[in-house]
Amino acid sequence: MPNVQVFEGCCTPLTAGALDEPEAVALADALRVLADPARLRLMSLIASADSGEACACDLVAPLGRSQPTVSHHLSVLVDAGFLHREKRGKWAWYRAVPERIELLRAALGPAQQ
């Protein structure tokens, strides 16, 4: 996995015009992070949690992966800016970063008229 960097403001919608090289790289990096089924499941588990957040301890069983594997995927999502991590005692709690998801939606969605 390449070094993931959070992009700020990323790109104009794909239908609004051609992406320049930095925009294409930033968008590809973000999509690469989400292209993993385990990370997509983690995002959906966390984003759909009733409280809007989830403890790492509650994500191992539903994902069906080992704790170190889940922790790795969570760290990748945090590093890419898709999740926010808050340490509470010995556990880490995660919540989705709506602005980050919105940037991707806007980049992939139709251009505003």
N, C-alpha and C positions, 0 to 999 in steps of 0.2 A: 504494500500500500504506500503510495507516495505521501510526502509530507502534506497534510491537509491544512489549508489556510482559509480562514473565514473571509468571505468577500462582503464588502459593504456596498449596498446599492446595486451590485452586479451589473445587470444588463438591461437594455431595452427589450421589450417583447420580441421574440424571434420573428414575428410577422411584420414588425415595424421597420426592419432593415437588417442588413448584414451585421453580424457581430464582428468586432475587431478581435485581434488575437488575445489580448488580456481578458476581455469579456468571455470569450470562448473557453479559455483555460479555466477561469473562475467557475463558470457554469458546469463545465465537465468535471471539475474536482468535486463540486457539491453533489452532482448526480452520481458520481462514482461512490461517494460515501453512502448514499441511499440505495445503491444498486444491490446491496447485500440483503438477502431475505431476513436474516436475523436482526439487522438494524432496522429494517422496515417494520418488523413485528414489534421491536422494542419501542419505536416511535409510536406505533398505534396503541400499544398497551399503556404507555405513559400519557399520551394525549387524550385517550378515552377514559382514563381513571376518573372516578366520581369527584375526587378532590382536586383533579388537575395535576397531580403529582404521584410519584410512586417511589417506594423504597427499593433499593437494589436487592434487598433480601427477599422481596416479593416477586422479582422478575425471573429468578432462576428456574423455578418449577414450570411456569407457563411457557417459557422459551424452550425448555427441555435440553438445555446446554449446561455445562459446568459453570461454577461461579467465576473462575478466572476468564472463561470465554465471554460470559455476559459482561464482566467488568471491562474487558478489552473493547467490546463493541460499544459500551456506554462511553468509554473514554474517547473513542473515535468520534462519536456523535457530539460530545461536549467540545472536543477540539475543533470540530467543523462549525460549531455555533448553533447546532440544532437543539441541543439540550442545555439546561442550566443545572449545575450540581450544587447542592448545599449539604454540608457535613453536619450531622446532628448526632452527637455522641459517637458511637462506633459505626454508624450507618450513613450512607450517602442517599440523599433524596434527589430525584430528578423531575424536572418539568420541561415541557416543550417551550421553545422560544418562538412564539407566533410570528414575530417580525421576520425571522429567518425563513420560515416556511412560506410566508407571504411573498418574499423576494423571489423565491423559486416559482411560485404560482404566477406571479406577474411576468416573469421572464418567459415562461412557457405558454402563457395565455395569449389571447388575441390582443392586438394593439388597440389602445383606446381611441375612439373616434373623436 
